[in-house]
Amino acid sequence: RLRVPCGPAGGVSRDKNSIGRGGAASVPFPLFLSVLRAAAGCGMIGKNRRGDAKMKEKVLLLGATGLVGRAAASALREDYQIIPAAGHGAPEGGYCLPAEEPEKLAEVLDREDPEIVISSIRGDFRAQTAFHERLAERLAGRETRLLYISTVNVFDGDLSRPWTEAAPPKPESAYGVFKRGCEELLRQRLGERAVIFRLASVWAPDCPRIRLLEAHSRTGEPHRTYHGNTVNVTLARQGGDFTKYVLDRRLRGVFHVGTTDMVDYFTFEKLVCKALGIREPAFEIAESGMETYQAALPARSEIPEALRPTVAEVLERLG
């Protein structure tokens, strides 16, 4: 990264044709300009919210090829320099970084020195925990901000009601306990530099859930669904736009990313089929036996309405 030092100890050289730190070898001004042009040409220079030119912050995006990772990359690409990483094969311009190989993470962090890390990785829970322990260790002595993608399942130990960001998590499932453990680890090690997003079930026009509905519609294979389970849902694009909004404004803490209202899960799948023109599959309905809620409702006042859609708006955008 190229930074122009300022102030008495590191200011612009008195030589009008060169710049450099005070007392250090100066850089010829024409060379400095050529470096700036090259940085702009390769996407390292963007604009801030006022429209002023600035060096783009570098974002190491872990899990870049997943549904949430792709949405984040799409939202951030114009104003941030994205370094993508994935567990299965290296994305273009990025790294293959499996959760099972945390030593590679240290090498990438040292080489890229990102200002921001986004973690949306998947895989074995034990391997992911070790990976995030190493990540927290490497970021502890830096100023790097971390955005960790978590889940509504951190509340699955109490399904009697929906939850907002202010509620203490109560996980019960192995997945919920694992995710909550990572949240606590990162917040303890990094403090307010660790931002947590809790997502409900994530939907997009090309998401695996819709592909499964389409496949079962074609083949006649039973499609298992859940009646009596009231949920809210997350649009993948919402997750990407939410990421940019929070990073741009350097917001801190925990955020629930999803719709502001709720719907029965079985009903929602039927509505998705209707919105996309999918013939309903043979639903195999699992009854909960009681009314349950698996919903993490957004309640942070800093987030504008445009980033808090309703279920009806999600269905409209899916269609």
N, C-alpha and C positions, 0 to 999 in steps of 0.2 A: 504494500500500500504506500501511496505517496502522500505525505503530510507536509504542509508548508509551516515551519516553525515560526513563532512570533514572540515578541518580547525581547528584553535586553540580552538574555542568555541564549536566545535562539532565534534571532530576528532575521529580517531580510538584509542581505549584505549591502554595505554602502556603495559597492560597485553597481552601477545601474545596469550593467550587462550580465550580472550574475547574481545568484541567490545562494544562501547556505546558512548554516548555523554560525553564530558569532565565534570567531577564532578557528573555524574548521574550513576545510577546503570547500570552495564555492562551486556551484553548478552553473555553467554558462546558460544565460537566459534563453537563447534559442533552443538549447537542448531541453530545458525545463518545459518550454512551450510544446515541443514535439512529444514529450512524455505525457503532457496533459491531453494532447490530441489523441494519442494512442489509447489513453485510459478511457476517453469518451467513446472512441470507436469500438472498444471491446466491452462496453456496457458498464464501466466502473464509475462513471459520472452520471448523476441524475439530477432531479430537482426536488427541493423540499416543498412543503405545503404552500409557501409563499411564491413558489416559482423560481427561486434562486438556485443556481447551479451548486451542487455539492458532491463530494465523494460518496458513492453508494456504500452503505453498510453491507458487510459480507455476512450471508446467512448460510450456515451449514445445515442442510435439510436432511435429516435422518428419516428414512422411510419415504423417500421422494417419489417412488413409483406406485404407492398405495393411493386409495381414493382420497384420503385427507391430504396426503403429501402433494398430489397433483393439483388439488384445489388451492393449496397454500402457494405453490410455485406460480400458478397462473395469476393469483392476486398480487404477488410480491414482485414479479419479474421486472416490471417497469421501473421500480424505485429502489430495488435492492439487488445486490449481486448474489445470485443463488449458486451454491455449491451443492449439487445433489449427491446423495449416497443411498444405496439400497443393499439389502441383504443377499439378493440373488442377481449377480451381474452388475457391472458398473453402468449407471446411466450416462448419457452423453455429457462429457465435460465434468464427470464426477467420479465417485469411488464405489467399489464393492466393499461393503462394510458389514459383515454378518454380526449379529448379536453375540455369537459364540466366539468371536475373536476380538475381545476388547483391547488387546494390545495394538491392533491396527488403528483403533480410535485415537489413541495418544499420538500416533504418528501423524494422522490427518489434522488433528487439532494444532500440533506444533507447526505443521507445514502451512496451513491455511490461516490460522490465527483469526477466527471469525469473531465479529462483534455479537452475533446472535446464533444460538443453536436451537433448532426445533426438533423435538423427538417424537416421531410417530411410528416407531418401529413395532414389528410383530415378531412372534416366535415363542420359543420355550420360555416359560416364566422364570426359571432359575437363571437361564442365560441372560435374559433381559435385566434381571436384578443386578447381576454381576456387571453387566454393561453400564448400567446407570450409576452403579457405585464408582466405576472407573471414570465415568463422565463427570460426576460431581467432584471427584478427587482432582481431576485435571482443571476444572473450572474454578476451584476454590480460591486460587491465587490470582484470578483474572477479573476483569470487569465485564466479562461476557454475560449477556442475558440468556436465559433458557426458557423456552416454552415447551411444556410437557403436555401431550395429548392424553387425557385420562377418560373416564367413562362414568355414566350414570350408575354402573354396577357397584360403585363404592357405597351405595345406599341400599343394596339388595338384602341386607339383614333386617330391614323394616319396610315392608311394602304396603303399609297401611295408609300412606299419604304421599303426595309429591313433596319434593325438597328443593330449597333454594340454596344459594351459595353460603348463607349464614349458618346452615344446619351442620352439625358434626356428622361426618360419615359413619355408617354402620354396615360394613361389608360382611357378607357371610360366605358367598361363593368363592371358590379358589381364584377366579378371575378378579372379583372385587377386592379380595384381600391382597392379592398381588399388586393391583393398581394403586390401592391406598398406601401400600408399603413404599412404592416408588414415589408417590406424592410426598410422604413424610420424609423420606430420605433426602430428596432434592430440596425441600423447603428447609430442613435442618441444616444442610451443608451450605446452601447458597442464599438463604434468607429471602429477601424481597426480590432478588434477581431471578428467582424461579417463579414463573407464572404458570398456573394450571388451568387448562381447558377441560371441562367435563362434557362429553358429547353423549347424546342419545343415539339411537340407531341412525346410521348415516345413509342418506338416499341421494341418488343422482340418476339421470337417464340411462347411464351405462353401468349402474352398480350391480354387484353380485345378487342382491335380493331381487331386483327386477329381472335379471337374466334367469334366475331360478323360477320365478313365476312364469316366465315365457316358456321355459323348458318343460315344466310340469303341465302347462296348458297344451303343449304340442303332444306330449307323450302319454298323457292321462295318468301319470304317476301321482299318487296322493301327495298333496302339499300340506305339510303340518303347519298349523297356525294356532293362535292363542286367543281364546275368548274370555272376557272378564279381566283382562290385563290392560289397564289404562296407561297410555304412554304419551310422551311428546317425541318429536322426531327432529332430526338435524338434516338440513340440506347441505351437501358437500360444498357448494359454492358459498353458502352462508359461513361455513367454517373458514374458507379462504379469506373472505372479506372481513370477517371478525379478526382473523390473525393480523391483517394489515392495519386495521383500525387500532388495535391494542398496541402493536409495535410502533406505529407512527407516533402515538401519543404517550408512549412509555408508561402505560397503565400497569398496575401491579395487582397481585392477589389471585383469587380463584374466580373463574367465569364459567357459567353454564351456557352452553351454546346449543340452542334448540328453539322449538316453537314456544310461544307464550301460552298456548292452549293445549288440550290433550284430546286423545281419541282412543277408542278401543282398538287394539292391534289388529284383530280379525277384520273389523270394519275398515280400517285403514288399507289393508291389503286389497280388499274388494274395491275400494275407491281408487287405488292405484291402477288396478286392472281396467276400471271404467275410463279413467283419465287417459290411459295409453292405448285403449282399444284392444286389450288382451282378453281373450276368452277365459272366463274364470276356470281355474283348475279344480280338480276334485279336492276340496279342502278337507283335511283331517284335523278336526277341531279338538284341541286340548282345553278342557274346562279347568279353571283354577279352583273352582268350588267356593270361592269368595272373591269379593272385589279387591283387586290389588292395583298398585300404582308403581310403575317403573318410569318415573319422570323427574328430570332435573330442570326445573323451571328457571329461566333467566330473570334476575331481579336487580342487577347492578344498574344504578341510575345513569352511569356514564355512557351506556350503550344506546345509540339512537334506535328509533322504531324501525328504520329501514333494515337493521340487522337482526330484528326480532320478528320473524314472519309468523303467521298463523298456519295451522294445518291446511286450510283452504289455499293459502298462497303457495305452500310447498307443492300441493297437488297441481296447481296451475303451472308452476315452473317445471315440474316433471313432465307435464304434457306438452 
